[in-house]
Amino acid sequence: MHVAVVIRKLAKTGGVERYAASLMRRLLRRGHRVTLVCARADVPPPDGVAVLSAGRLGLGETLKNLVFARAAAAATAPGRFDA
């Protein structure tokens, strides 16, 4: 199964960030194909995870979220991923 993990920023700290990294490692161990969709990765994703850049940071907070949401939706278009 090809799984997209969507998170605005992958960082070393933060609960969501740590959970996303843990989830990606578990999915890889189970044999799934994993793609990280993010605006920025401050740390490298686990080995074996493909990265798709979606949007960019550096804009006002509201605009930043909107740009990321639209870019993530386009990156995860129907039929591209299984989950």
C-alpha positions in Angstrom: 0.0 0.0 0.0 1.3 3.5 -0.8 0.6 5.8 2.2 0.9 9.6 2.3 1.8 11.2 5.6 0.9 14.8 5.5 2.4 17.3 8.0 3.3 20.9 7.5 6.8 20.7 9.0 8.9 17.7 10.0 11.0 18.7 13.0 13.0 17.0 15.7 10.7 18.2 18.5 7.0 18.4 18.8 4.4 15.7 19.5 2.9 15.6 16.0 6.3 15.6 14.4 7.6 12.7 16.6 4.4 10.7 16.0 4.6 11.2 12.3 8.2 10.0 12.2 7.2 7.0 14.4 4.2 6.2 12.1 6.4 6.3 9.0 8.9 3.9 10.5 6.2 1.5 11.5 4.6 1.6 8.1 7.9 0.9 6.4 8.6 -2.1 8.7 5.2 -3.5 7.6 6.3 -3.2 3.9 4.3 -0.2 2.9 5.5 2.5 0.5 5.5 5.9 2.4 5.7 9.4 1.0 6.0 12.4 3.3 4.1 15.5 2.1 5.4 18.6 3.9 6.2 22.3 3.4 9.6 21.9 5.2 11.6 19.0 6.7 14.1 20.3 9.4 15.3 16.7 9.9 15.6 14.0 7.3 12.6 11.5 7.3 13.3 7.9 8.1 15.3 6.0 5.4 13.1 4.8 2.6 10.5 7.6 2.9 10.0 9.7 -0.3 9.4 13.4 0.2 7.0 15.7 -1.8 7.3 19.4 -1.1 4.0 21.1 -0.7 3.9 24.9 -0.3 6.4 26.8 1.6 6.8 28.4 5.0 7.7 32.1 5.6 4.3 33.7 4.9 1.8 35.0 7.5 0.4 32.1 9.7 -3.1 32.0 8.1 -1.8 32.3 4.6 0.9 29.7 5.3 -1.7 27.1 6.4 -3.9 27.8 3.4 -1.0 27.5 0.9 0.1 24.2 2.6 -3.4 22.8 2.6 -3.9 23.6 -1.1 -0.5 22.2 -2.1 -1.0 19.1 0.0 -4.4 18.5 -1.6 -2.9 18.7 -5.0 0.1 16.4 -4.0 -2.3 13.8 -2.7 -4.7 13.8 -5.7 -7.1 10.9 -6.0 -5.5 7.7 -7.2 -2.0 8.7 -6.3 -2.0 7.1 -2.8 -3.9 4.2 -1.2 -4.2 5.9 2.2 
